[in-house]
Amino acid sequence: MEPQRVTVLNGLNLKINPLQLNPGEMIRCINMETDYVGGKKKRPGYGTYQAGSLGTTVTKMFTWRKNNGTQFWNYACAGGSLFYSTQGTGAWTICGGGTLTNGARPGNVDIQGTLMMIGDGTAATRHTTNGTSFTNTTSAPASNQFVDYQNRVYAMGTLALHWSVAGSPTDWSSADSSSIDLPGVGRPLYAVKSSDRVNVGKSGGNIYSYDGYNLYDLSTNLAYSSPYSIGDVEGFKFGLNRLGYFGFNANKPEIISNPIERQIYNDRGSGITGGTFDLAPGIVHRYDYLCSVGTVTEDLTDETINNLIHRYDFQLDQWDNWDFANLPPAFGTFTDVDGNNQLLFGDNNGQTYVYGGTTTSDAGNSISSVMEFVIHAGAPETKKRWEYLWFFTNPGNEAYAYVACVDAVNKRFKNYKKVGQLTDGFNEYRFEAQSSTLCFVKIVESSRNSRFQFNGFAYKFTPEPRR
């Protein structure tokens, strides 16, 4: 047969029977991202952000920018202390009035760059106008979820949704301040603003929507289980519950994670662990939604990822896996003094990091990228004499290609053979009398020096008649 060329490389697809996958759909895709439509490129790395450790697990990171447009502070919470870094360059310093509950994951809200409010749901809610020193908001409820809506601050309580006096975010005691009870099973978990409403999700799965006058029951039990997993793209929310990742815009939640369902839950019980569903942190960075979920083994390839971060490319509706050397328990983003959008995260040892740019290692650790896909040529039942494989990459890379010609999908039958390094940018591999129904291809790159780019592949085979 004539050579078949594949130059459209997609993300993970573990939901479709592997014998039905289209050419270019991945059954493993680790530490890669979409460079341009159809191509894959190894993700950048990260380096430390500010010298020194905060001592223990970083549970929250965020940024507040004043309305003068020039002053901003990055914040990190660890061990019940809130730290700030001025202008993204100053050393971590404990905030005045910055003692919170140990292990807390506080929430915050920006009031038009003039005031920032923070709370952990147990200690007193506090606010700042200078970015470095916090004062108790004495009449506000203890809350860790806040929303700026209709000139008021809304705060999620243990049973109700509360709001401040209009135009006065620190006043919660006069007649203009009030609350509304949230019916249904469970306690309120999160409050977000979407489609010009305040939306509250409860631990029982109910979601309620409030427009400042009426409370609406959205008649769903698909509220996010982790309030920390919620990310936002122009009012469209992403987040995690026990059935997967859902998109939400104040109507019905819509599942978006079918391609990676086996990594969320599977028959072997080796998906996301139970407690992670309640605590997993998530964020949106440059139209990528990221959620840190830890050790997962999906039951198709039977491969384990220890520090798994699910990455959803919102623009292309594709999923990939990232595996950081340091598992993030908290994410943050900010725009630096040069106008560049930066991704921050902390780890369980109190170190903070900044991701991206020209960095090609994970704080000095090599980044191992893996892609694995199967070639069946639309006829998985047909025996094939494999003849050639051609790989299209960036010249000078340090990637290696492997092939396994087998008649099964199971991992234990895939005896991969190294076929060579792909450093030339165009590499040809000629098979040596190998016949099978399926050909699995795996590409691995683990350097600290460059970002490997995979532009596609081509293959040639001859069908063999059955005897």
Stockholm file with secondary structure:
# STOCKHOLM 1.0

chainA/1-467         MEPQRVTVLNGLNLKINPLQLNPGEMIRCINMETDYVGGKKKRPGYGTYQAGSLGTTVTKMFTWRKNNGTQFWNYACAGGSLFYSTQGTGAWTICGGGTLTNGARPGNVDIQGTLMMIGDGTAATRHTTNGTSFTNTTSAPASNQFVDYQNRVYAMGTLALHWSVAGSPTDWSSADSSSIDLPGVGRPLYAVKSSDRVNVGKSGGNIYSYDGYNLYDLSTNLAYSSPYSIGDVEGFKFGLNRLGYFGFNANKPEIISNPIERQIYNDRGSGITGGTFDLAPGIVHRYDYLCSVGTVTEDLTDETINNLIHRYDFQLDQWDNWDFANLPPAFGTFTDVDGNNQLLFGDNNGQTYVYGGTTTSDAGNSISSVMEFVIHAGAPETKKRWEYLWFFTNPGNEAYAYVACVDAVNKRFKNYKKVGQLTDGFNEYRFEAQSSTLCFVKIVESSRNSRFQFNGFAYKFTPEPRR
#=GR chainA/1-467 SS CCCEEECCCCCBCCSSCGGGCCTTCBSEEESEEESSTTCEEECCCEEESSSSCCSSCEEEEEEEECTTSSCEEEEEEETTEEEEEETTTSCCEEEEEEECCTTCCCEEEEETTTEEEEECSSSCCEEESSSSBCEECTTSCCCSCEEEETTEEEEECSSEEEECBTTBTTCCSSTTCEEEECCSSSCEEEEEEETTEEEEEETTSCEEEECSSCEEECCCSCCCSCGGGCEEETTEEEEEETTEEEEESSSCCEECCGGGHHHHSCTTSCSSCTTHHHHCCEEEETTEEEEEEEEEECTTTCCEEEEEEEEEETTTTEEEEEECSSCCSEEEEEECTTSCEEEEEECTTSCEEEECTTCCSBTTBCCCEEEEEEECTTCTTSCEEEEEEEEEECTTCCCEEEEEEESCCSGGGCCCEEEEECTTSEEEEEEEEEEESEEEEEEEECCSSCCCEEEEEEEEEEECCCC
#=GC SS_cons         CCCEEECCCCCBCCSSCGGGCCTTCBSEEESEEESSTTCEEECCCEEESSSSCCSSCEEEEEEEECTTSSCEEEEEEETTEEEEEETTTSCCEEEEEEECCTTCCCEEEEETTTEEEEECSSSCCEEESSSSBCEECTTSCCCSCEEEETTEEEEECSSEEEECBTTBTTCCSSTTCEEEECCSSSCEEEEEEETTEEEEEETTSCEEEECSSCEEECCCSCCCSCGGGCEEETTEEEEEETTEEEEESSSCCEECCGGGHHHHSCTTSCSSCTTHHHHCCEEEETTEEEEEEEEEECTTTCCEEEEEEEEEETTTTEEEEEECSSCCSEEEEEECTTSCEEEEEECTTSCEEEECTTCCSBTTBCCCEEEEEEECTTCTTSCEEEEEEEEEECTTCCCEEEEEEESCCSGGGCCCEEEEECTTSEEEEEEEEEEESEEEEEEEECCSSCCCEEEEEEEEEEECCCC
//
